[in-house]
Amino acid sequence: TQEYEKEYTDHQKKLIDLRREAKLGGNFFVEPEAKLLFVVRIVGIIKLSPKPRKVLQLLRLKQLHNGVFLKVNKPILQMLKL
């Protein structure tokens, strides 16, 4: 656990240094975005149109209250907006 804690603190310090560098240079620092999503199904299939139903099937969300981890990419985000 000490290795993980050291790695985490190093990462935080690196982000702080990057923010300070950007501020001194008059630039902007864009925060890194998450690489994973956890999606949970909270709606049943009754009165659901075919397209969202197919999206739930593709995301392996076949039952109510199931959850899956997904990589963040453009197609996944488009499917989740339906």
Buried (B, 14 or more C-beta within 10 A) or exposed (E): EEEEEEEEEEEEEEEEEBEEEEEEEEEEBEEEEEEEBEBEBEEEEEEEEEEEEEBBEEBEBEEEEBEEEBEEEEEBEEBEEE
